[in-house]
């Protein structure tokens, strides 16, 4: 069943500015002293259902996407370019997953930064959205000279088997080459929000950042966050992620960044399912070790 949750903007402000809302006490270590099981996350630009060419149409690739997510079995997935029809299909065919997130213009229309989570593994405790603009609580607001609204959907989760909490933030930054200054402003806004969170709760940021590592945007993020790909000695799969349905990637636009966590495994999933690529971006799958 499609699971959508709504809370007013005031809850977002309260959640981001009042650490006491979260239980910041660390769970007790396992009785036998073993490390907790890792947390598996994905970032997946699903590509809007705009294409009409066979093999690129949503109807042609949606089952491939379901299989890739099912086989990866993440606890949480940050998606980009998701629209309602795609969300409904994924929710119907991933029966244990729930999702949340507004459209980028507010409400249910247009693209979403939808966050899916496995309800057998984690519980959603708080969630919200904010816009990357001078008025972050105004749905659909645009600043800094780029053409489309850009936003973040976020959730505070609790793992069911051990009570460990974490935040996931998910975004999609402006796409044009000349939008790098706007991407930097968006990165700075996200970092500012993250700095208000309890330091004791680890954070994951997933997204299509429309720029590559080493850029000013990347540098703005990594003042606070770490790139999980760089934490792993031998990442699996291609380094680049955007391939425009060719299967040959040309740019590393998709990242998973963290505070507190450390990646033990990083995979760029270049899987074809019966010859079909599920999107024009390769998704990322990352296994994260919890802070000590």
C-alpha positions as CSV (number, residue, x, y, z in Angstrom):
1,X,0.0,0.0,0.0
2,X,1.2,3.5,-0.8
3,X,2.1,5.2,2.5
4,X,2.3,8.9,2.5
5,X,2.7,11.0,5.6
6,X,2.2,14.7,6.0
7,X,3.3,17.1,8.7
8,X,3.2,20.9,8.6
9,X,6.4,23.0,8.1
10,X,6.5,23.8,11.8
11,X,7.3,20.1,12.5
12,X,10.3,20.4,10.2
13,X,11.6,23.5,11.9
14,X,11.1,21.8,15.3
15,X,12.7,18.6,14.3
16,X,15.8,20.3,12.8
17,X,16.2,22.7,15.7
18,X,15.3,20.7,18.8
19,X,17.6,17.7,19.3
20,X,15.6,16.6,22.3
21,X,12.9,15.3,19.9
22,X,15.3,12.4,19.1
23,X,16.4,9.8,21.5
24,X,20.1,10.5,21.5
25,X,21.1,7.7,23.9
26,X,23.2,5.1,22.0
27,X,21.8,1.6,22.0
28,X,23.7,-0.9,24.2
29,X,26.3,-3.0,22.5
30,X,25.5,-6.6,21.7
31,X,25.9,-8.9,24.6
32,X,28.6,-10.9,22.8
33,X,30.5,-7.7,21.9
34,X,29.9,-8.1,18.2
35,X,29.5,-5.0,16.0
36,X,25.9,-4.2,14.9
37,X,24.8,-5.3,11.5
38,X,25.5,-2.7,8.8
39,X,22.8,-0.4,7.4
40,X,22.2,-0.8,3.6
41,X,21.1,2.3,1.7
42,X,20.5,3.1,-2.0
43,X,20.5,6.3,-4.1
44,X,18.5,5.9,-7.3
45,X,17.6,8.5,-10.0
46,X,14.6,6.7,-11.5
47,X,14.2,8.9,-14.5
48,X,10.8,10.4,-15.1
49,X,8.3,8.6,-17.4
50,X,8.9,11.1,-20.2
51,X,10.6,8.8,-22.7
52,X,8.7,7.2,-25.6
53,X,11.5,5.1,-27.2
54,X,11.2,1.4,-26.6
55,X,13.5,0.2,-23.8
56,X,13.4,3.7,-22.3
57,X,9.7,3.9,-21.6
58,X,8.7,3.5,-17.9
59,X,6.4,0.6,-18.9
60,X,9.4,-1.2,-20.4
61,X,11.8,-0.7,-17.5
62,X,9.7,-0.6,-14.3
63,X,10.0,-4.3,-13.6
64,X,13.7,-4.1,-14.0
65,X,13.8,-1.4,-11.4
66,X,11.7,-3.5,-9.0
67,X,14.1,-6.4,-9.4
68,X,17.2,-4.3,-8.9
69,X,15.8,-2.8,-5.6
70,X,14.5,-6.2,-4.5
71,X,17.9,-7.9,-5.1
72,X,19.7,-5.0,-3.3
73,X,17.3,-5.2,-0.3
74,X,18.1,-1.8,1.1
75,X,16.7,-0.5,4.3
76,X,16.1,2.9,2.7
77,X,16.2,4.3,-0.8
78,X,16.5,7.9,-1.8
79,X,15.0,8.4,-5.2
80,X,15.1,11.4,-7.6
81,X,12.8,12.4,-10.5
82,X,10.1,10.2,-9.1
83,X,6.5,11.0,-10.0
84,X,3.3,9.6,-8.4
85,X,2.6,7.0,-11.1
86,X,6.0,5.5,-10.6
87,X,5.8,5.7,-6.8
88,X,2.5,3.8,-6.9
89,X,3.9,1.1,-9.1
90,X,7.0,0.6,-7.0
91,X,5.0,0.6,-3.8
92,X,2.6,-2.0,-5.2
93,X,5.5,-4.2,-6.3
94,X,7.7,-3.7,-3.3
95,X,5.1,-4.7,-0.8
96,X,7.1,-4.2,2.4
97,X,8.3,-0.7,1.4
98,X,6.5,2.5,2.3
99,X,7.4,6.0,1.0
100,X,7.0,9.7,1.7
101,X,7.8,13.0,0.1
102,X,6.1,16.0,-1.5
103,X,6.4,17.0,-5.1
104,X,8.9,19.7,-5.8
105,X,6.1,22.3,-6.3
106,X,4.3,21.1,-3.2
107,X,1.5,18.5,-3.1
108,X,1.4,15.4,-5.2
109,X,2.3,16.7,-8.6
110,X,5.7,17.0,-10.5
111,X,8.9,15.2,-9.4
112,X,9.4,14.0,-5.9
113,X,12.5,13.2,-3.9
114,X,10.7,10.2,-2.6
115,X,12.2,8.1,0.2
116,X,11.3,4.4,0.3
117,X,12.0,2.3,3.4
118,X,11.6,-1.3,4.3
119,X,9.0,-1.4,7.1
120,X,10.3,-4.8,8.2
121,X,13.6,-3.2,9.0
122,X,13.1,0.4,10.0
123,X,10.4,2.6,11.4
124,X,9.9,6.2,10.3
125,X,9.8,8.5,13.4
126,X,9.8,12.0,11.9
127,X,10.0,13.4,8.3
128,X,9.7,16.6,6.4
129,X,10.6,18.6,3.3
130,X,12.4,21.9,2.7
131,X,13.2,23.8,-0.4
132,X,16.7,25.0,-1.5
133,X,15.9,28.7,-1.7
134,X,15.8,31.8,0.3
135,X,12.4,30.7,1.6
136,X,12.9,27.0,2.4
137,X,9.5,26.5,4.0
138,X,7.7,27.8,0.9
139,X,6.8,24.9,-1.3
140,X,7.9,25.3,-4.9
141,X,10.1,28.3,-4.1
142,X,13.1,29.1,-6.4
143,X,16.1,31.3,-5.8
144,X,19.6,31.7,-7.2
145,X,18.7,31.7,-10.9
146,X,17.9,28.1,-11.8
147,X,14.7,27.1,-13.6
148,X,13.0,24.5,-11.4
149,X,12.3,24.1,-7.7
150,X,14.9,22.1,-5.8
151,X,14.2,20.5,-2.5
152,X,15.1,18.0,0.2
153,X,13.0,15.2,1.7
154,X,14.3,13.8,4.9
155,X,13.4,11.2,7.6
156,X,14.5,10.2,11.0
157,X,14.4,6.4,11.2
158,X,14.8,3.8,14.0
159,X,16.0,0.3,13.2
160,X,13.6,-2.2,14.6
161,X,16.0,-4.9,15.7
162,X,18.3,-2.7,17.8
163,X,16.7,0.7,18.2
164,X,19.5,2.6,16.4
165,X,18.5,5.9,14.9
166,X,19.7,7.6,11.8
167,X,18.7,10.5,9.5
168,X,18.4,10.2,5.7
169,X,18.3,13.3,3.6
170,X,17.6,13.1,-0.2
171,X,18.0,15.7,-2.9
172,X,18.4,16.5,-6.6
173,X,20.4,19.7,-7.5
174,X,20.1,21.9,-10.6
175,X,21.3,20.4,-13.8
176,X,22.7,23.1,-16.1
177,X,26.5,23.8,-16.3
178,X,25.9,27.4,-15.4
179,X,24.0,26.3,-12.2
180,X,27.1,25.5,-10.2
181,X,26.8,28.7,-8.0
182,X,23.2,27.6,-7.3
183,X,24.3,24.1,-6.5
184,X,26.8,25.5,-4.1
185,X,24.1,27.5,-2.4
186,X,22.0,24.4,-2.1
187,X,24.9,22.5,-0.6
188,X,25.5,25.2,1.9
189,X,21.8,25.2,2.9
190,X,21.8,21.4,3.4
191,X,25.0,21.5,5.4
192,X,23.4,24.3,7.6
193,X,20.4,22.0,8.3
194,X,22.6,19.1,9.1
195,X,24.6,21.1,11.5
196,X,21.4,21.6,13.6
197,X,20.9,17.9,14.1
198,X,22.1,15.9,17.2
199,X,25.7,14.9,16.7
200,X,25.0,11.5,18.2
201,X,22.7,10.4,15.4
202,X,24.4,9.5,12.1
203,X,23.3,11.0,8.8
204,X,23.1,9.8,5.2
205,X,22.7,12.2,2.3
206,X,21.6,10.6,-1.0
207,X,21.2,12.4,-4.3
208,X,21.8,13.3,-7.9
209,X,24.0,16.3,-7.5
210,X,24.4,17.1,-11.2
211,X,28.1,17.9,-10.6
212,X,31.2,15.7,-10.0
213,X,33.5,15.1,-7.1
214,X,36.1,17.9,-6.8
215,X,33.6,20.6,-7.9
216,X,32.8,23.6,-5.6
217,X,29.5,21.9,-4.7
218,X,31.3,18.7,-3.6
219,X,33.8,20.8,-1.6
220,X,30.9,22.6,0.2
221,X,29.3,19.3,1.2
222,X,32.6,17.7,2.3
223,X,33.2,20.4,4.9
224,X,30.8,18.3,7.0
225,X,30.2,15.0,5.2
226,X,32.3,12.2,3.9
227,X,32.0,10.5,0.4
228,X,31.3,6.8,1.0
229,X,32.9,5.8,-2.2
230,X,36.2,7.2,-1.0
231,X,35.9,5.3,2.3
232,X,36.0,1.9,0.6
233,X,39.3,0.4,-0.6
234,X,37.8,-1.4,-3.6
235,X,34.4,0.0,-4.7
236,X,32.5,-2.3,-7.0
237,X,31.1,-1.2,-10.4
238,X,31.8,1.9,-12.5
239,X,32.9,5.1,-10.9
240,X,30.6,7.2,-13.1
241,X,26.8,6.9,-12.8
242,X,25.0,8.8,-15.6
243,X,24.8,6.9,-18.9
244,X,21.7,8.3,-20.7
245,X,20.5,4.7,-21.3
246,X,23.6,3.7,-23.2
247,X,25.1,1.6,-20.4
248,X,28.4,3.6,-20.8
249,X,28.5,6.2,-18.0
250,X,30.0,9.6,-18.6
251,X,29.7,11.5,-15.3
252,X,29.8,10.8,-11.6
253,X,26.6,12.7,-10.6
254,X,25.2,10.4,-7.9
255,X,26.8,10.2,-4.5
256,X,26.1,8.9,-1.0
257,X,27.6,11.2,1.7
258,X,27.6,10.5,5.4
259,X,28.3,11.9,8.8
260,X,29.1,9.4,11.6
261,X,28.7,6.3,9.4
262,X,31.6,4.6,7.6
263,X,31.1,2.6,4.4
264,X,32.2,-1.1,4.4
265,X,30.9,-1.8,0.9
266,X,30.1,0.5,-2.1
267,X,28.6,-0.8,-5.3
268,X,27.5,1.0,-8.5
269,X,24.8,-1.3,-9.9
270,X,25.2,-1.4,-13.7
271,X,22.8,-4.3,-13.9
272,X,20.6,-5.0,-16.9
273,X,17.5,-7.1,-16.4
274,X,16.7,-9.1,-19.5
275,X,18.7,-6.6,-21.4
276,X,16.8,-3.6,-19.9
277,X,18.5,-0.8,-18.0
278,X,16.1,0.4,-15.2
279,X,17.1,4.1,-15.6
280,X,19.5,6.5,-17.3
281,X,21.5,6.6,-14.0
282,X,23.1,3.6,-12.3
283,X,21.9,3.3,-8.7
284,X,24.3,3.1,-5.8
285,X,24.1,0.5,-3.0
286,X,26.2,1.2,0.1
287,X,26.6,-0.8,3.3
288,X,27.3,1.4,6.3
289,X,28.9,0.6,9.6
290,X,27.5,2.4,12.6
291,X,29.6,4.8,14.8
292,X,31.4,3.2,17.7
